[in-house]
Amino acid sequence: NKIAAIEKVVPEFDNNPLDEVQEFKEGEKDVVKVYVAKKAGEAVGYAVETFTKNGFGGRIDLMVGFDAKGVICDFSVLKHGETPGLGAKMDEWFHADSKGGNIQNMKGVDMAAENGTLVVAKDGGKVDAITASTITSRAFLDAVNRAYKYYLEAAGAAATDASVATPQDEASTAAETPSTEDNAAPAEKGDNK
């Protein structure tokens, strides 16, 4: 049930996201769908039906939810063919907190702060891979990264000026605009950590 998967991954909404779907062609035959969740007419989240073909057992389908600012609300594994007891643990693994200080739990990850790309620690990134399942972990992150790419496109298309203001955009605009207040620039710079 698509609505149930959408409800699991985005903030509470009062529209029917199935009526507000955007489809993006990926390659020859694949499609990534972005469902816009709204409350009182305002977008509160985006549920992205995404995939990767790089799983150890082939294709993995996920529903990844973002809030209106691009922070991951949650995800749901829709379909996979990963090894039971290993890669099949991705749902449990990526909902658990890291024991080593890296990223493991996807909830609350600000994709903009990660430059839009999550990478396993073994490959120089910050995400803890599933023990003995690095291929599955890379594939999972490939699907999440793809979801973020299309979230940005959908959110950009929904914005009136067809762009999404990110903290980096605001910082560069603030840096280019002369300030009449002596302490305005350092305060703005400090907000963009």
N, CA, C and O of each residue as an XYZ file, in Angstrom:
772
protein
N       0.848     -1.183      0.000
C       0.000      0.000      0.000
C       0.896      1.250      0.000
O       1.638      1.492      0.952
N       0.816      2.021     -1.059
C       1.671      3.212     -1.226
C       1.404      4.258     -0.150
O       2.345      4.835      0.396
N       0.143      4.509      0.158
C      -0.176      5.544      1.164
C       0.453      5.183      2.504
O       0.999      6.055      3.181
N       0.387      3.926      2.895
C       0.983      3.499      4.164
C       2.496      3.726      4.151
O       3.067      4.168      5.147
N       3.142      3.424      3.024
C       4.590      3.633      2.912
C       4.909      5.125      2.984
O       5.895      5.519      3.606
N       4.086      5.948      2.354
C       4.295      7.403      2.379
C       4.086      7.938      3.795
O       4.881      8.743      4.280
N       3.006      7.486      4.465
C       2.717      7.938      5.834
C       3.868      7.621      6.781
O       4.129      8.371      7.722
N       4.557      6.506      6.531
C       5.656      6.091      7.412
C       6.860      7.021      7.302
O       7.624      7.154      8.259
N       7.044      7.676      6.133
C       8.318      8.361      5.900
C       8.264      9.885      5.846
O       9.308     10.523      5.713
N       7.084     10.486      5.944
C       6.999     11.952      5.900
C       6.169     12.473      7.071
O       5.445     11.708      7.709
N       6.274     13.784      7.359
C       5.438     14.369      8.412
C       3.946     14.234      8.067
O       3.581     13.964      6.922
N       3.108     14.424      9.067
C       1.652     14.324      8.888
C       1.182     15.264      7.775
O       1.629     16.407      7.677
N       0.273     14.760      6.942
C      -0.228     15.535      5.808
C      -1.732     15.378      5.699
O      -2.312     14.460      6.278
N      -2.374     16.291      4.941
C      -3.828     16.223      4.773
C      -4.269     16.156      3.306
O      -5.462     16.234      3.015
N      -3.320     16.013      2.391
C      -3.670     15.843      0.980
C      -3.544     14.370      0.596
O      -3.245     13.530      1.444
N      -3.767     14.059     -0.664
C      -3.521     12.717     -1.165
C      -2.259     12.789     -2.031
O      -2.329     13.209     -3.186
N      -1.109     12.383     -1.485
C       0.139     12.484     -2.248
C       0.114     11.706     -3.569
O       0.870     12.024     -4.486
N      -0.738     10.701     -3.669
C      -0.830      9.946     -4.922
C      -1.340     10.832     -6.061
O      -1.073     10.567     -7.233
N      -2.076     11.888     -5.701
C      -2.571     12.841     -6.706
C      -1.517     13.901     -7.037
O      -1.678     14.656     -7.995
N      -0.451     13.959     -6.255
C       0.579     14.989     -6.448
C       1.937     14.333     -6.643
O       2.909     14.663     -5.964
N       1.983     13.408     -7.572
C       3.210     12.661     -7.840
C       3.932     13.255     -9.051
O       3.309     13.645    -10.039
N       5.237     13.311     -8.949
C       6.080     13.707    -10.077
C       6.937     12.497    -10.429
O       7.476     11.826     -9.549
N       7.054     12.228    -11.717
C       7.852     11.087    -12.160
C       9.078     11.580    -12.915
O       8.998     12.486    -13.744
N      10.213     10.963    -12.609
C      11.477     11.313    -13.245
C      12.069     10.055    -13.871
O      12.270      9.049    -13.191
N      12.340     10.119    -15.145
C      12.914      8.977    -15.850
C      14.385      8.851    -15.475
O      15.135      9.828    -15.481
N      14.770      7.644    -15.155
C      16.156      7.334    -14.779
C      16.624      6.222    -15.709
O      16.220      5.069    -15.557
N      17.460      6.561    -16.654
C      17.924      5.563    -17.615
C      16.843      5.245    -18.638
O      15.956      6.058    -18.901
N      16.932      4.059    -19.204
C      16.010      3.652    -20.278
C      14.590      3.367    -19.785
O      13.614      3.860    -20.349
N      14.493      2.558    -18.716
C      13.176      2.068    -18.307
C      12.748      2.441    -16.898
O      11.574      2.310    -16.553
N      13.676      2.899    -16.087
C      13.362      3.114    -14.678
C      12.792      4.499    -14.413
O      13.097      5.465    -15.113
N      11.952      4.570    -13.378
C      11.309      5.822    -12.993
C      11.437      5.990    -11.485
O      11.238      5.047    -10.720
N      11.772      7.206    -11.075
C      11.763      7.564     -9.657
C      10.540      8.450     -9.459
O      10.353      9.431    -10.179
N       9.708      8.100     -8.480
C       8.484      8.862     -8.213
C       8.643      9.660     -6.932
O       9.150      9.163     -5.926
N       8.196     10.917     -6.989
C       8.244     11.787     -5.819
C       6.806     12.191     -5.482
O       6.118     12.819     -6.287
N       6.372     11.822     -4.288
C       5.026     12.132     -3.802
C       5.122     13.329     -2.865
O       5.859     13.290     -1.880
N       4.383     14.389     -3.165
C       4.425     15.601     -2.347
C       3.355     15.500     -1.259
O       2.170     15.347     -1.556
N       3.782     15.587     -0.003
C       2.869     15.568      1.140
C       2.643     17.010      1.591
O       3.593     17.745      1.859
N       1.364     17.404      1.670
C       1.040     18.781      2.043
C       0.113     18.822      3.247
O      -0.671     17.905      3.492
N       0.231     19.905      3.979
C      -0.693     20.171      5.094
C      -1.138     21.613      4.924
O      -0.306     22.517      4.855
N      -2.435     21.831      4.856
C      -3.011     23.166      4.647
C      -2.424     23.817      3.391
O      -2.186     25.024      3.358
N      -2.196     23.004      2.369
C      -1.729     23.523      1.092
C      -0.227     23.732      0.977
O       0.265     24.041     -0.108
N       0.517     23.570      2.073
C       1.971     23.762      2.070
C       2.684     22.411      2.062
O       2.279     21.489      2.770
N       3.742     22.295      1.263
C       4.527     21.062      1.236
C       5.228     20.886      2.585
O       5.967     21.761      3.035
N       4.982     19.746      3.216
C       5.631     19.439      4.493
C       6.639     18.305      4.349
O       7.469     18.082      5.230
N       6.557     17.589      3.223
C       7.467     16.480      3.013
C       7.359     15.922      1.613
O       6.421     16.204      0.868
N       8.351     15.122      1.283
C       8.435     14.487     -0.027
C       8.799     13.028      0.191
O       9.827     12.729      0.799
N       7.968     12.116     -0.298
C       8.264     10.688     -0.234
C       8.767     10.279     -1.610
O       8.062     10.431     -2.608
N       9.980      9.764     -1.658
C      10.611      9.431     -2.931
C      10.716      7.907     -3.051
O      11.377      7.247     -2.249
N      10.048      7.372     -4.073
C      10.134      5.950     -4.365
C      11.359      5.772     -5.264
O      11.342      6.136     -6.440
N      12.407      5.214     -4.695
C      13.714      5.158     -5.343
C      14.197      3.719     -5.436
O      13.540      2.801     -4.944
N      15.338      3.532     -6.063
C      15.864      2.182     -6.266
C      17.374      2.225     -6.458
O      17.972      3.288     -6.624
N      17.961      1.051     -6.430
C      19.324      0.829     -6.895
C      19.343     -0.563     -7.516
O      18.577     -1.444     -7.127
N      20.214     -0.738     -8.465
C      20.401     -2.065     -9.072
C      21.700     -2.693     -8.598
O      22.122     -3.727     -9.115
N      22.336     -2.065     -7.610
C      23.673     -2.472     -7.175
C      23.696     -3.351     -5.935
O      24.762     -3.582     -5.362
N      22.534     -3.847     -5.509
C      22.506     -4.717     -4.340
C      23.209     -6.033     -4.607
O      23.349     -6.447     -5.758
N      23.648     -6.688     -3.554
C      24.294     -7.992     -3.686
C      23.341     -8.971     -4.373
O      23.758     -9.818     -5.162
N      22.042     -8.832     -4.052
C      21.019     -9.691     -4.649
C      20.240     -8.983     -5.747
O      19.137     -9.410     -6.089
N      20.790     -7.910     -6.308
C      20.118     -7.200     -7.402
C      19.448     -5.926     -6.941
O      19.999     -5.177     -6.134
N      18.260     -5.686     -7.457
C      17.539     -4.434     -7.242
C      17.001     -4.313     -5.817
O      16.512     -5.281     -5.234
N      17.105     -3.100     -5.272
C      16.521     -2.751     -3.973
C      15.623     -1.547     -4.213
O      16.048     -0.570     -4.828
N      14.378     -1.610     -3.732
C      13.438     -0.492     -3.833
C      13.187      0.069     -2.442
O      12.921     -0.672     -1.495
N      13.277      1.402     -2.333
C      13.059      2.088     -1.059
C      12.045      3.202     -1.233
O      11.843      3.695     -2.343
N      11.408      3.600     -0.147
C      10.651      4.834     -0.052
C      11.416      5.668      0.968
O      11.532      5.284      2.132
N      11.940      6.815      0.524
C      12.719      7.686      1.413
C      11.952      8.992      1.580
O      11.553      9.614      0.596
N      11.748      9.402      2.821
C      11.007     10.630      3.101
C      11.915     11.751      3.543
O      12.828     11.562      4.346
N      11.642     12.937      2.994
C      12.374     14.149      3.367
C      11.381     15.176      3.874
O      10.240     15.226      3.413
N      11.815     16.001      4.830
C      10.965     17.126      5.204
C      11.174     18.223      4.163
O      11.915     18.028      3.199
N      10.538     19.355      4.345
C      10.605     20.432      3.355
C      12.009     21.028      3.234
O      12.287     21.761      2.285
N      12.898     20.722      4.188
C      14.262     21.267      4.151
C      15.299     20.248      3.686
O      16.492     20.554      3.658
N      14.862     19.043      3.321
C      15.805     18.042      2.810
C      16.416     17.142      3.859
O      17.391     16.441      3.583
N      15.860     17.149      5.057
C      16.330     16.260      6.109
C      15.537     14.954      6.008
O      14.318     14.973      5.839
N      16.233     13.831      6.113
C      15.559     12.536      6.021
C      14.667     12.340      7.249
O      15.129     12.391      8.389
N      13.380     12.114      6.984
C      12.426     11.820      8.071
C      12.495     10.338      8.427
O      12.558      9.968      9.600
N      12.483      9.500      7.394
C      12.503      8.058      7.589
C      12.621      7.393      6.221
O      12.629      8.066      5.191
N      12.710      6.086      6.224
C      12.730      5.319      4.980
C      12.027      3.999      5.229
O      11.822      3.587      6.371
N      11.664      3.351      4.148
C      11.043      2.033      4.217
C      11.599      1.202      3.069
O      11.657      1.667      1.931
N      12.005     -0.023      3.369
C      12.467     -0.934      2.328
C      11.221     -1.559      1.709
O      10.464     -2.252      2.388
N      11.014     -1.310      0.419
C       9.840     -1.825     -0.271
C      10.067     -3.219     -0.838
O       9.176     -4.068     -0.804
N      11.296     -3.451     -1.372
C      11.587     -4.736     -1.988
C      13.097     -4.926     -2.080
O      13.834     -3.974     -2.340
N      13.555     -6.159     -1.865
C      14.980     -6.464     -2.010
C      15.163     -7.956     -2.199
O      14.251     -8.745     -1.951
N      16.341     -8.328     -2.637
C      16.696     -9.737     -2.773
C      18.001    -10.027     -2.052
O      18.760    -10.907     -2.460
N      18.262     -9.287     -0.980
C      19.531     -9.429     -0.260
C      19.547    -10.696      0.602
O      18.498    -11.265      0.902
N      20.729    -11.123      0.988
C      20.939    -12.338      1.762
C      20.279    -12.225      3.139
O      20.557    -11.281      3.878
N      19.401    -13.182      3.495
C      18.791    -13.157      4.827
C      19.872    -13.176      5.914
O      20.855    -13.911      5.812
N      19.680    -12.368      6.942
C      20.629    -12.315      8.054
C      21.814    -11.404      7.805
O      22.540    -11.078      8.745
N      22.035    -10.979      6.556
C      23.140    -10.068      6.261
C      22.563     -8.787      5.665
O      22.101     -7.912      6.397
N      22.590     -8.678      4.346
C      22.084     -7.475      3.688
C      20.618     -7.216      3.958
O      20.167     -6.071      3.927
N      19.876     -8.273      4.223
C      18.451     -8.118      4.514
C      18.217     -7.333      5.801
O      17.086     -6.936      6.082
N      19.269     -7.106      6.586
C      19.151     -6.356      7.835
C      19.175     -4.845      7.616
O      19.199     -4.094      8.591
N      19.167     -4.370      6.348
C      19.326     -2.931      6.098
C      18.255     -2.099      6.797
O      18.551     -1.009      7.287
N      17.023     -2.588      6.852
C      15.953     -1.827      7.500
C      16.285     -1.618      8.981
O      16.196     -0.503      9.494
N      16.661     -2.683      9.649
C      17.016     -2.621     11.077
C      18.306     -1.806     11.283
O      18.360     -0.940     12.156
N      19.334     -2.084     10.485
C      20.643     -1.447     10.637
C      20.567      0.069     10.493
O      21.080      0.803     11.339
N      19.926      0.539      9.420
C      19.907      1.973      9.145
C      18.823      2.733      9.931
O      18.567      3.911      9.683
N      18.195      2.025     10.885
C      17.325      2.675     11.861
C      17.981      2.702     13.241
O      17.444      3.306     14.169
N      19.144      2.047     13.381
C      19.832      1.968     14.674
C      20.889      3.070     14.781
O      21.408      3.540     13.768
N      21.198      3.471     15.993
C      22.227      4.488     16.210
C      23.610      3.865     16.079
O      23.813      2.701     16.426
N      24.554      4.645     15.578
C      25.926      4.202     15.411
C      26.590      4.062     16.779
O      26.357      4.856     17.691
N      27.406      3.048     16.890
C      28.173      2.880     18.130
C      29.524      3.573     18.027
O      30.206      3.750     19.037
N      29.924      3.972     16.808
C      31.247      4.547     16.619
C      31.264      6.030     16.301
O      32.329      6.574     16.007
N      30.131      6.700     16.347
C      30.104      8.129     16.106
C      29.868      8.523     14.648
O      29.728      9.708     14.345
N      29.823      7.548     13.748
C      29.502      7.836     12.356
C      27.994      7.918     12.177
O      27.242      7.831     13.148
N      27.560      8.082     10.949
C      26.129      8.055     10.641
C      25.717      6.600     10.448
O      26.394      5.849      9.745
N      24.635      6.210     11.054
C      24.057      4.888     10.800
C      22.550      5.039     10.679
O      21.957      4.598      9.695
N      21.924      5.664     11.679
C      20.482      5.896     11.637
C      20.213      7.010     10.614
O      20.729      8.120     10.750
N      19.421      6.713      9.615
C      19.160      7.681      8.549
C      18.217      8.803      8.992
O      18.226      9.887      8.408
N      17.406      8.548     10.019
C      16.473      9.578     10.482
C      17.236     10.802     10.974
O      18.133     10.695     11.810
N      16.868     11.961     10.447
C      17.487     13.202     10.887
C      18.739     13.596     10.127
O      19.338     14.627     10.435
N      19.158     12.803      9.133
C      20.351     13.158      8.366
C      20.002     14.318      7.429
O      19.075     14.231      6.623
N      20.760     15.391      7.555
C      20.577     16.567      6.697
C      21.439     16.359      5.458
O      22.661     16.492      5.512
N      20.796     16.033      4.347
C      21.534     15.708      3.130
C      22.343     16.900      2.610
O      23.421     16.707      2.048
N      21.849     18.114      2.787
C      22.602     19.290      2.334
C      23.920     19.397      3.103
O      24.951     19.743      2.528
N      23.884     19.104      4.389
C      25.093     19.154      5.209
C      26.095     18.080      4.781
O      27.293     18.207      5.033
N      25.601     17.029      4.135
C      26.466     15.950      3.645
C      26.776     16.140      2.155
O      27.209     15.205      1.482
N      26.554     17.348      1.650
C      26.780     17.674      0.239
C      25.978     16.788     -0.706
O      26.379     16.567     -1.849
N      24.831     16.278     -0.223
C      23.914     15.510     -1.065
C      24.333     14.084     -1.329
O      23.685     13.385     -2.109
N      25.409     13.634     -0.693
C      25.901     12.283     -0.966
C      26.333     11.597      0.319
O      27.145     12.123      1.080
N      25.780     10.420      0.548
C      26.195      9.601      1.676
C      27.083      8.474      1.149
O      26.776      7.848      0.135
N      28.193      8.227      1.859
C      29.173      7.225      1.439
C      29.565      6.406      2.670
O      29.680      6.944      3.770
N      29.771      5.094      2.475
C      30.192      4.253      3.597
C      31.601      4.657      4.050
O      32.413      5.119      3.249
N      31.873      4.477      5.339
C      33.157      4.853      5.923
C      34.318      4.148      5.223
O      35.381      4.741      5.044
N      34.129      2.913      4.831
C      35.183      2.142      4.154
C      35.640      2.823      2.860
O      36.776      2.636      2.424
N      34.744      3.619      2.246
C      35.059      4.334      1.005
C      35.393      5.806      1.256
O      35.423      6.608      0.323
N      35.645      6.156      2.527
C      36.023      7.523      2.860
C      34.868      8.395      3.319
O      35.052      9.595      3.521
N      33.673      7.819      3.491
C      32.507      8.577      3.935
C      32.296      8.482      5.434
O      33.204      8.123      6.183
N      31.076      8.813      5.863
C      30.766      8.870      7.295
C      29.730      7.841      7.742
O      29.317      7.854      8.902
N      29.301      6.943      6.841
C      28.209      6.030      7.174
C      28.755      4.645      7.515
O      29.554      4.076      6.772
N      28.306      4.112      8.662
C      28.687      2.755      9.065
C      27.965      1.747      8.182
O      26.738      1.757      8.088
N      28.743      0.870      7.528
C      28.170     -0.180      6.688
C      27.654     -1.313      7.565
O      28.109     -1.505      8.692
N      26.705     -2.050      7.028
C      26.204     -3.248      7.707
C      27.365     -4.231      7.808
O      28.072     -4.460      6.827
N      27.561     -4.808      8.978
C      28.634     -5.765      9.185
C      28.530     -6.898      8.166
O      27.484     -7.534      8.041
N      29.624     -7.148      7.436
C      29.729     -8.208      6.420
C      28.810     -7.976      5.214
O      28.539     -8.908      4.456
N      28.331     -6.739      5.035
C      27.431     -6.444      3.921
C      27.717     -5.067      3.323
O      26.815     -4.242      3.176
N      28.971     -4.835      2.987
C      29.352     -3.539      2.428
C      28.669     -3.289      1.082
O      28.265     -2.161      0.800
N      28.536     -4.316      0.255
C      27.889     -4.138     -1.061
C      26.454     -3.669     -0.876
O      26.016     -2.729     -1.540
N      25.724     -4.313      0.016
C      24.345     -3.907      0.286
C      24.303     -2.479      0.827
O      23.441     -1.691      0.437
N      25.233     -2.144      1.723
C      25.268     -0.802      2.306
C      25.526      0.249      1.240
O      24.876      1.294      1.228
N      26.471     -0.019      0.342
C      26.733      0.918     -0.763
C      25.493      1.073     -1.627
O      25.150      2.183     -2.037
N      24.824     -0.032     -1.903
C      23.623      0.002     -2.741
C      22.508      0.794     -2.055
O      21.840      1.608     -2.691
N      22.311      0.557     -0.765
C      21.304      1.286     -0.003
C      21.555      2.788     -0.108
O      20.632      3.560     -0.369
N      22.804      3.198      0.096
C      23.148      4.623      0.034
C      23.003      5.168     -1.382
O      22.656      6.336     -1.557
N      23.263      4.344     -2.392
C      23.044      4.751     -3.784
C      21.571      5.117     -3.979
O      21.258      6.128     -4.606
N      20.672      4.295     -3.441
C      19.242      4.570     -3.561
C      18.853      5.828     -2.781
O      18.037      6.615     -3.261
N      19.417      6.031     -1.593
C      19.133      7.229     -0.795
C      19.650      8.477     -1.516
O      18.952      9.488     -1.586
N      20.852      8.405     -2.043
C      21.418      9.545     -2.774
C      20.576      9.875     -4.011
O      20.359     11.046     -4.322
N      20.107      8.847     -4.710
C      19.231      9.055     -5.870
C      17.932      9.727     -5.413
O      17.430     10.625     -6.089
N      17.392      9.301     -4.280
C      16.164      9.902     -3.748
C      16.374     11.387     -3.492
O      15.511     12.202     -3.819
N      17.513     11.743     -2.910
C      17.788     13.158     -2.614
C      17.885     13.981     -3.898
O      17.381     15.103     -3.962
N      18.523     13.428     -4.904
C      18.644     14.112     -6.199
C      17.261     14.481     -6.743
O      17.045     15.602     -7.203
N      16.337     13.534     -6.686
C      15.002     13.797     -7.234
C      14.125     14.595     -6.272
O      13.217     15.303     -6.706
N      14.389     14.485     -4.967
C      13.730     15.386     -4.015
C      14.058     16.835     -4.398
O      13.167     17.683     -4.456
N      15.344     17.111     -4.659
C      15.747     18.471     -5.032
C      15.038     18.940     -6.294
O      14.600     20.088     -6.369
N      14.923     18.066     -7.282
C      14.225     18.436     -8.521
C      12.753     18.716     -8.258
O      12.204     19.700     -8.753
N      12.114     17.847     -7.476
C      10.683     18.022     -7.196
C      10.440     19.263     -6.348
O       9.524     20.036     -6.627
N      11.248     19.456     -5.322
C      11.090     20.626     -4.456
C      11.378     21.893     -5.239
O      10.721     22.913     -5.031
N      12.345     21.843     -6.132
C      12.678     22.991     -6.974
C      11.553     23.325     -7.920
O      11.251     24.497     -8.142
N      10.926     22.304     -8.483
C       9.816     22.524     -9.408
C       8.607     23.101     -8.671
O       7.811     23.843     -9.247
N       8.483     22.752     -7.396
C       7.346     23.232     -6.614
C       7.546     24.665     -6.129
O       6.580     25.368     -5.833
N       8.812     25.094     -6.051
C       9.092     26.452     -5.583
C       8.717     27.473     -6.661
O       8.784     27.179     -7.855
N       8.334     28.642     -6.239
C       7.886     29.656     -7.197
C       8.979     30.102     -8.139
O       8.703     30.430     -9.292
N      10.224     30.122     -7.670
C      11.308     30.544     -8.556
C      12.066     29.361     -9.142
O      13.148     29.535     -9.702
N      11.506     28.157     -9.018
C      12.078     26.921     -9.560
C      13.463     26.617     -8.994
O      14.286     25.988     -9.659
N      13.715     27.065     -7.768
C      14.976     26.703     -7.115
C      14.713     26.460     -5.642
O      13.714     26.917     -5.086
N      15.628     25.732     -5.023
C      15.526     25.452     -3.595
C      16.651     26.193     -2.904
O      17.819     26.012     -3.247
N      16.312     27.022     -1.938
C      17.344     27.740     -1.186
C      17.924     26.780     -0.162
O      17.204     26.256      0.687
N      19.214     26.554     -0.243
C      19.893     25.717      0.734
C      20.690     26.633      1.650
O      20.915     27.796      1.314
N      21.117     26.130      2.796
C      21.928     26.977      3.670
C      23.162     27.526      2.941
O      23.568     28.661      3.191
N      23.760     26.734      2.042
C      24.919     27.210      1.296
C      24.527     28.378      0.401
O      25.270     29.355      0.313
N      23.369     28.300     -0.270
C      22.910     29.390     -1.126
C      22.725     30.666     -0.313
O      23.140     31.747     -0.730
N      22.099     30.526      0.848
C      21.856     31.688      1.688
C      23.169     32.288      2.168
O      23.294     33.508      2.271
N      24.155     31.431      2.466
C      25.458     31.920      2.932
C      26.162     32.691      1.819
O      26.743     33.746      2.072
N      26.117     32.177      0.588
C      26.795     32.876     -0.500
C      26.086     34.186     -0.822
O      26.739     35.177     -1.148
N      24.763     34.201     -0.736
C      24.025     35.437     -0.974
C      24.359     36.456      0.115
O      24.573     37.633     -0.173
N      24.402     35.994      1.374
C      24.718     36.898      2.485
C      26.139     37.442      2.350
O      26.395     38.606      2.659
N      27.064     36.593      1.886
C      28.454     37.037      1.739
C      28.593     38.064      0.614
O      29.471     38.925      0.674
N      27.744     37.983     -0.404
C      27.827     38.902     -1.528
C      27.107     40.224     -1.263
O      27.358     41.218     -1.943
N      26.214     40.232     -0.274
C      25.429     41.419      0.014
C      26.112     42.234      1.101
O      26.320     41.725      2.203
N      26.467     43.489      0.823
C      27.099     44.305      1.865
C      26.141     44.477      3.050
O      24.933     44.636      2.877
N      26.697     44.442      4.217
C      25.888     44.565      5.419
C      26.117     45.933      6.054
O      27.233     46.454      6.064
N      25.038     46.498      6.581
C      25.168     47.776      7.273
C      25.447     47.556      8.748
O      25.829     48.483      9.462
N      25.251     46.312      9.206
C      25.537     46.009     10.599
C      26.920     45.385     10.698
O      27.255     44.493      9.919
N      27.724     45.844     11.649
C      29.088     45.351     11.779
C      29.159     43.866     12.107
O      30.067     43.174     11.645
N      28.214     43.367     12.899
C      28.301     41.976     13.319
C      27.389     41.052     12.528
O      27.297     39.878     12.887
N      26.716     41.493     11.489
C      25.778     40.648     10.750
C      26.484     39.508     10.028
O      26.020     38.369     10.090
N      27.587     39.780      9.348
C      28.264     38.742      8.570
C      28.781     37.606      9.459
O      28.561     36.442      9.123
N      29.469     37.897     10.596
C      29.929     36.778     11.423
C      28.782     35.947     11.984
O      28.903     34.726     12.090
N      27.659     36.590     12.349
C      26.528     35.826     12.885
C      25.969     34.904     11.822
O      25.665     33.745     12.106
N      25.828     35.400     10.598
C      25.321     34.563      9.521
C      26.287     33.427      9.212
O      25.870     32.294      8.969
N      27.568     33.735      9.223
C      28.569     32.711      8.948
C      28.501     31.611      9.998
O      28.616     30.431      9.667
N      28.319     31.980     11.234
C      28.227     31.001     12.314
C      27.000     30.116     12.224
O      27.003     28.990     12.723
N      25.942     30.622     11.586
C      24.720     29.835     11.450
C      24.848     28.739     10.402
O      24.001     27.848     10.342
N      25.871     28.784      9.590
C      25.971     27.856      8.469
C      26.996     26.753      8.695
O      27.672     26.343      7.751
N      27.124     26.276      9.896
C      28.066     25.188     10.187
C      27.557     23.893      9.624
O      28.211     22.859      9.766
